[in-house]
Amino acid sequence: MSLSEKTCIPCRGGVPPLSAAEIAKLLPELQNWQVEDGHHLTKSYKFPDFKSALTFVDSVGAMAETQGHHPDVFLAWGKVRLEVWTHKIDGLTESDFIFAAKCDALED
């Protein structure tokens, strides 16, 4: 099953963030996401105008609500940057990778 087909699982805390080896295994399943400081995922998307970027942000927001997992969103004319991590453990979980893959599926 691909990451985008999975469902984010809410973190209740008390679990360790993914190790560097676990991150390295999951990262190739994403499209051009970067791992920042082993702590969070980030990606910038480009769009032809503000309206298209805003439409994407609206789609990400709706999906975030259904998944119970919410990114930091930065919107500008023709671009959107997303940052994803699990706040309860201050690091990455598999759900962050699932969420990132679902964001990419919204763009397709």
C-alpha positions as CSV (number, residue, x, y, z in Angstrom):
1,M,0.0,0.0,0.0
2,S,1.4,3.4,-0.9
3,L,1.8,6.1,1.7
4,S,-1.0,8.2,0.1
5,E,-3.4,5.3,0.5
6,K,-2.8,5.1,4.3
7,T,-4.5,7.1,7.0
8,C,-2.7,9.4,9.5
9,I,-2.8,8.0,13.0
10,P,-3.0,10.6,15.7
11,C,0.0,10.6,18.0
12,R,-0.7,10.5,21.7
13,G,2.9,11.2,22.6
14,G,5.3,8.9,24.5
15,V,6.8,7.4,21.3
16,P,10.2,8.3,19.9
17,P,10.5,10.2,16.6
18,L,11.6,8.2,13.6
19,S,15.3,7.5,13.5
20,A,17.5,8.7,10.6
21,A,17.4,5.2,9.1
22,E,13.6,5.1,9.2
23,I,13.4,8.5,7.6
24,A,15.8,7.5,4.9
25,K,13.6,4.5,4.1
26,L,10.4,6.6,3.8
27,L,11.7,9.7,2.1
28,P,12.2,8.1,-1.4
29,E,8.4,7.5,-1.4
30,L,7.8,11.2,-1.5
31,Q,8.1,13.7,-4.4
32,N,10.8,16.3,-3.7
33,W,10.2,16.7,0.0
34,Q,13.2,17.7,2.1
35,V,13.9,16.7,5.7
36,E,15.1,19.7,7.7
37,D,17.4,18.9,10.7
38,G,15.9,15.4,11.0
39,H,12.9,17.2,12.5
40,H,10.3,18.1,9.9
41,L,9.4,17.7,6.2
42,T,9.2,20.7,3.9
43,K,8.2,21.2,0.3
44,S,7.5,24.2,-1.9
45,Y,4.9,24.0,-4.7
46,K,4.7,26.4,-7.6
47,F,1.5,27.6,-9.3
48,P,0.7,29.9,-12.2
49,D,-1.1,32.5,-10.0
50,F,-2.4,33.3,-6.6
51,K,-5.8,31.7,-7.1
52,S,-4.3,28.3,-8.0
53,A,-2.1,28.4,-5.0
54,L,-5.0,29.3,-2.7
55,T,-7.1,26.5,-4.2
56,F,-4.3,24.0,-3.4
57,V,-4.1,25.4,0.2
58,D,-7.9,24.9,0.5
59,S,-7.5,21.3,-0.6
60,V,-4.7,20.7,1.8
61,G,-6.7,22.2,4.6
62,A,-9.8,20.0,3.9
63,M,-7.6,16.9,3.8
64,A,-5.8,17.9,7.0
65,E,-9.1,18.1,8.8
66,T,-10.1,14.6,7.6
67,Q,-6.7,13.2,8.6
68,G,-6.5,15.1,11.9
69,H,-3.0,16.1,11.0
70,H,-2.2,19.8,10.3
71,P,0.8,21.3,8.5
72,D,2.2,24.8,8.7
73,V,1.2,26.5,5.5
74,F,2.9,29.5,3.9
75,L,1.0,31.0,0.9
76,A,2.3,33.6,-1.5
77,W,1.6,34.6,-5.1
78,G,2.2,31.4,-7.2
79,K,3.7,29.3,-4.4
80,V,2.9,27.3,-1.3
81,R,5.3,25.9,1.2
82,L,4.3,23.2,3.6
83,E,6.1,22.1,6.8
84,V,5.0,18.9,8.5
85,W,6.0,17.2,11.8
86,T,4.3,15.7,14.8
87,H,4.2,18.4,17.5
88,K,3.4,16.0,20.4
89,I,6.8,14.3,20.0
90,D,8.6,17.3,18.4
91,G,9.8,15.1,15.4
92,L,8.7,12.9,12.6
93,T,6.4,9.9,12.5
94,E,5.1,7.8,9.7
95,S,1.9,9.9,9.7
96,D,4.0,12.9,8.6
97,F,5.1,11.0,5.5
98,I,1.6,9.8,4.9
99,F,0.4,13.4,5.0
100,A,3.1,14.6,2.7
101,A,2.2,11.9,0.1
102,K,-1.5,12.9,0.4
103,C,-0.5,16.5,-0.4
104,D,1.4,15.4,-3.5
105,A,-1.7,13.4,-4.6
106,L,-3.8,16.6,-4.4
107,E,-1.4,18.3,-6.8
108,D,-1.7,15.6,-9.4
